[in-house]
Amino acid sequence: MSRKSERLVNLTIALLATKRYLTKAEIFRSVAGYSGDTEAKDRMFERDKDDLRSLGITIELGSFDPLFEDEAGYRIKPERYQLQLKDLDALSIALLSQAAKLWREAALGPSAQSGLRKLRSIGLGADVDSIVEVTKSSYSAPEQLPDLIEAITSRHVVTFEYLNSQLESEVRKVEPYRLSNSRGYWYLIGRDAEKSALRTFRLDRFSSSINLSPKSDAFEVNLNELDEHEDNLFEEVNVATLLVRKGKSPALRNEGAISEYNAEWDKVEIQYHSTTHLLREVLWAGENAIILTPDDLRQTLIQSLEKVVTSHG
Amino acid sequence: MANQSAPMQEVARLLDLVPFLSTHSHISLKELAHEFGISEKAMASELTALSMCGLPGYTPYELIEIFFESGFVTINNHDALDIPRALTQLEVASLLIGLEILRDSAIGQDEGLISKIDRLISQMKSLLGGAIEVGDNPITAFQTIIEGAIAARKSLSIKYLSPVKDEATTRIVDPLEIRSERSHLYLVAYCHNAQSVRNFRLDRVQEVIESGSAVISEEVPNEENPQLTSVMIKVSGDQRSVSEALSTSEISPDGTVELNIFTPEWVSKAVIAHAPHLELLSPQDARGTVASAAKNILALYSS
């Protein structure tokens, strides 16, 4: 056990217990572990503040009496130090334990466990192993998730290697804004430094681990821009009309509004945002689907197939 | 925590030990070490360190008191630190994602539990301020049923969207295991219709019903790959999306890739679906199949 950990614990206790702001001089005089000349102590204290912040502990700077120009001091407000969740009962704790145990050895396992430990400190017991019947396969999350969550919440710029559409690794530098999960994939949305615009990255296309720049609070999130970006991603702007053979192509049928066309075909209207994706789905259906509109989609499909006929002839 | 050094992890443990001990008086050293994920020896030395900490002054009156009584631990004089610490964002996110999975698994079970989980989820979400969003989850309610059937050696009737047949078909299968590969979950099962072992992507499974009948698949045919065909494909254009769709990362620099596949019809379908970015190089006769499949589709557009 290093003296440093003890000093940090002692500093936390002193700043939590005080009812008023403690000046640096008072801290150096009273908290165990500060040694050397004033400059050395100052450096120690600055590092300690950063270290405690990395644990989520905020040291506030303020002065006891704003009317007097007295020296600013420091304290930790108990309301910001303590567990944010109120009114938890034994059942909630039991459910949270079960949620934490789903991770087992997966990437988020250690942080789920440390979070659970804090919750169990409330002392409600509730050590029930399973209330909800759950899947036995342990859930796996991308290994980059902990680093990215850390980077998003502390606002570190990240660099990583990413596979481009030609499967080559490219170095990307990104201000990470948001992580989201959909249909089995994790996505990072952030501002790409080089392109100076928001981009979405799929985590399974990362080809390296994440490198966090040392500086925290390195950027601000532009929420309007973020919402706009996501709207553009998920807004289904285009509509295609297809004919789908009766009893066939459940995948296409699931995506659109179906109406009767004739004895052989149904008409299906599909909203889509990715031309490539829709073309691929229609082509998977082979002779069971025809694009009626839009015409450019129809032409793209015809030209693509003509190329296939030529190359395989 | 993501990139926290060992000394900082120690500090976090020391701070969390205090409120934990205060509600778990007379806990055994063994249990305590297990709870905090470190060895008993390390825990004993961290407890000793904790007994050196306290309020300024650091007289016995101000120091935290730790008692070991025949392997059991008690804490005293610890008021200032006797507060469970706030959850970090990473901890909140981990618990939140766990809760989302739990809720998906709970579908069809106790309604009261589900609304309780929902309330916890919204509490957790408000702590994150929108930085992390968990959408529809890859774990489906079916998974629980399937695992139950594997354990109980039951057969299942599944409705499956077959990309090759382009139909939803109902099959009787004997489930063997659930396997995770390249971001997708697969049910590996002996399929009575195909009379061989098949992989079913779980997100294409539409319905699962226990079909009760006795399982015969204890003797699963050993030749897992009965008729594996080797095909050569040349990829142009978007190599990444092709490699993801074909579940292969072995595209050589000139764009060719060799695949070993079960169902020859599948290759022809895949080449058409990725038109015009794929060319089937071999086997030769399958090239003709691709060309005529493309012609047949084109015929639909000329009438």
Interface residues (C-beta under 8 A of the other chain):
Chain A: M1 S2 K4 S5 E6 L8 V9 N10 T12 I13 A14 L16 A17 S30 V31 A32 D51 L52 S54 L55 G56 I57 P78 R80 Y81 Q82 L83 Q84 L85 L91 S92 L95 L96 Q98 A99 A100 K101 L102 W103 L108 G109 P110 S111 A112 Q113 S114 G115 L116 R117 K118 L119 R120 S121 I122 G123 I131 V132 E133 V134 T135 K136 S137 Y139 S140 A141 L145 P146 D147 I149 E150 I152 T153 L163 N164 S165 Q166 L167 Y177 R178 L179 S180 N181 S182 R183 G184 Y185 D204 R205 L212 G247 K248 S249 P250 A251 T276 R280 L283 W284 A285 G286 E287 N288 I290 R298 L301 I302 Q303 S304 L305 E306 K307 V308 V309 S311 H312 G313
Chain B: M1 A2 N3 Q4 P7 M8 E10 V11 A12 L14 L15 D16 P19 F20 S22 T23 H24 E35 F36 G37 S45 E46 T48 A49 L50 M52 C53 G54 L55 P56 G57 Y58 A80 L81 I83 P84 R85 A86 L87 T88 Q89 L90 E91 V92 A93 S94 L95 I97 G98 L99 I101 L102 S105 A106 Q109 D110 L113 K116 I117 L120 Q123 L127 G130 A131 I132 E133 V134 G135 D136 N137 P138 I139 Q143 T144 E147 L161 P163 D166 E167 A168 I178 S180 R182 S183 H184 L185 D203 Q206 D238 Q239 R240 S241 S243 A245 S249 I251 K269 V271 I272 A273 H274 A275 P276 E279 L280 R287 G288 V290 A291 A293 A294 K295 N296 I297 L298 L300 Y301
